[in-house]
Amino acid sequence: MPPFAATANLLRAREGGHGSAPVTQIELFFDLVFVFAVTQLSGELRADLSPLGLLHTAMLFIAVWWVWVYTSWVTNWLEPKHRPVRAMLIALSLFALILAAALPKAFAARALPFAAAYIAMQLGRTLFMLWALRGHDAANTRNFQRIAVWVTASSILWLAGALAPVARLPLWLAALALDLIGPSLGFYAPGLGRSTTAEWSIDSYHLAERCAGFILIALGESITVTGETFYELHWTAQDEFAFLAAFAGIVALWWIYFDNAAERTAEAFAESPDPGRIARAAYTYVHGALVAGIIIVAAGDFLVLHAEGAPATLSATFMVIGGPAVFLLGNAVFRRLVHPRFPPSHFYGLAALLLLAIASPYIPLLALSWAVNAALLLVIIISELLLRRNPAP
């Protein structure tokens, strides 16, 4: 037997190419690490609002999202009930925990542990897939051979950046660029060709459920920030109104994403003639924007809870208005990729947020937070009215 041949078929059973396998407990265990990672990112965002600090946090977020979403693709193909797959996920959880712990000092003293954990996850998972697929799925074997080329190239840049502090930022930007553009180019590699989305046989419902689960992780982190911050305050009337504003905003984001729209979108995704194309655009790329918006909201809630009647500064406005705006835009693009048009409710919501951004220098931060919630409520009301008028997706 060849040394790298898989000894058993570790792939998920498919029905007509698209199954409906539920998310397993080991996948949820893997996700637990990313609760910590999201908390770390939110803290980093609050700690440094300078342009360079924002760039660093954005880069770290993309790295965290990328290792998570790539793993979700892998478990869409592999059956986590098999022990080798479970072992892989447990190993990835360990490296993800190291990655998350290194985030606050990833651009400083812990650059090497951060980069090493990232490389171990990206490259190790890809090599495991090549072993697991060999002899069972020729199309995906070729796909992961191409992915291995791209991951190896980016890994070299990640490692070089970790070892060269002066050139770290440009090297890691180049590494992220490779990681981000690979799927859009079909992981083209000389001699191996290009992957097509038609070759990516996926379980649509499983991937949709996995990404929805990460949205819940991010919302849960927002609740944690709100609860911990409120606990430390004096519970004055001002504090209580800020607490209610933060909680109302979290509920509004949940409602906009989950109230029948997510399920309807998942059904349309499953019925698409090319679900791989939607999975790449809507779930791999666009869902990252949704999570980023929620992380920004969590940082904004922290500022609102500490505002004490202060006016909205530029950085606070970015958090309080920018987070919901990023979320709404991401959710609108996500739904547009599956449905025939940009949701009108989101257009009105984004327009309202733009008006609030213009008026923000004259509005106290707490009042601005409630005004943003009103804009989100407007989105919810319009969505409900349109749904009643036209129940078809």
Stockholm file with secondary structure:
# STOCKHOLM 1.0

chainA/1-393         MPPFAATANLLRAREGGHGSAPVTQIELFFDLVFVFAVTQLSGELRADLSPLGLLHTAMLFIAVWWVWVYTSWVTNWLEPKHRPVRAMLIALSLFALILAAALPKAFAARALPFAAAYIAMQLGRTLFMLWALRGHDAANTRNFQRIAVWVTASSILWLAGALAPVARLPLWLAALALDLIGPSLGFYAPGLGRSTTAEWSIDSYHLAERCAGFILIALGESITVTGETFYELHWTAQDEFAFLAAFAGIVALWWIYFDNAAERTAEAFAESPDPGRIARAAYTYVHGALVAGIIIVAAGDFLVLHAEGAPATLSATFMVIGGPAVFLLGNAVFRRLVHPRFPPSHFYGLAALLLLAIASPYIPLLALSWAVNAALLLVIIISELLLRRNPAP
#=GR chainA/1-393 SS CCTTCCSSCCBCCCSTTCCCCCCCHHHHHHHHHHHHHHHHHHHHHHHCCSHHHHHHHHHHHHHHHHHHHHHHHHHHHBCTTSHHHHHHHHHHHHHHHHHHHHGGGTTTTTHHHHHHHHHHHHHHHHHHHHHHHTTTCHHHHHHHHHHHHHHHHHHHHHHHHHHCGGGHHHHHHHHHHHHHHHHHTTTCBTTTBCCCGGGCCCCHHHHHHHHHHHHHHHHHHHHHHHHHHHHHSCCCHHHHHHHHHHHHHHHHHHHHHHTTHHHHHHHHHHTCSCHHHHIIIIIIIIHHHHHHHHHHHHHHHHHHHTCTTCBCCHHHHHHHHHHHHHHHHHHHHHHHHHSSSCCHHHHHHHHHHHHHHHHGGGSBHHHHHHHHHHHHHHHHHHHHHHHHHCCCC
#=GC SS_cons         CCTTCCSSCCBCCCSTTCCCCCCCHHHHHHHHHHHHHHHHHHHHHHHCCSHHHHHHHHHHHHHHHHHHHHHHHHHHHBCTTSHHHHHHHHHHHHHHHHHHHHGGGTTTTTHHHHHHHHHHHHHHHHHHHHHHHTTTCHHHHHHHHHHHHHHHHHHHHHHHHHHCGGGHHHHHHHHHHHHHHHHHTTTCBTTTBCCCGGGCCCCHHHHHHHHHHHHHHHHHHHHHHHHHHHHHSCCCHHHHHHHHHHHHHHHHHHHHHHTTHHHHHHHHHHTCSCHHHHIIIIIIIIHHHHHHHHHHHHHHHHHHHTCTTCBCCHHHHHHHHHHHHHHHHHHHHHHHHHSSSCCHHHHHHHHHHHHHHHHGGGSBHHHHHHHHHHHHHHHHHHHHHHHHHCCCC
//
